[in-house]
């Protein structure tokens, strides 16, 4: 029951008590009988009594309002404090997560395209943006790659092999030496067996020979994105298993489970409750 309803019930109680007192005292003075002469005789006392009762009602109502507003303020402060503590715990978990990953499963996957040929960059951007919803950042200057990586995390880097400055192999070795999350798709028109072996030994995801058609790049990109999504989820769940004590790990798993359940059932809490058996209150608190 909310505070407003409690206030209304208390006021109703006061009015009821007032009516009962009026009837009791009225009976003592035979005022409950319809006797105009007696009412006139006691009219002055009745008016004073009603006036005092109204004053009493106003003061009592003000006291109720004051107390209820105070309770409401305390409850609001406690709720905000609990929410702040919950957010602080979530931030602390994210910052001190044992693994290298953050839970970005609900974020749009991202691509970095690197090629010194502007036409190739525009072509790749157009093909991918028309067929997918991935977020794309492009550059024709490979020397910008370290700075872009310092400010962003991508899922896939699509890079040309032969470029001035840092070539594709340099970029591949850079992301692997830094323990980066990104997977790399390398494109070239000048491929040799030795080059492909070197790229594969350094951890390239795939190697495409120019000219390639749009189906090839889209198919290879989808495989890389699926790999990254699976790897991210596995890493996040692995981090949960490393949490101590058990209560903290259980809460982190429950939060992730409810988020995934929400995606499946379009965040319909009734359907989520029916499918999972988890109470609606818990579902609502974790969304």
Secondary structure by P-SEA (a helix, b strand, c coil): ccaaaaaaaaaaaaaaaaaaaaaaaaaaaccccccaaaaaaaaaaaaaaaaaaaaaaaaaaaaaaaaaaaaaaaaaaaaaaaaaaaaaaaaaaaaaccccccccccccbbbbbbcccaaaaaaaaaaaaacccbbbbbbccccaaaaaaacccccbbbbbcccccccaaaaaaaaaaacccbbbbbbbccccaaaaaaaaaacccccccccccaaaaaaaaaaaaaaaaaaaaaaaaaaaaacccaaaaaaaaaaaaaaaaaaaaccaaaaaaaaccccaaaaaaac
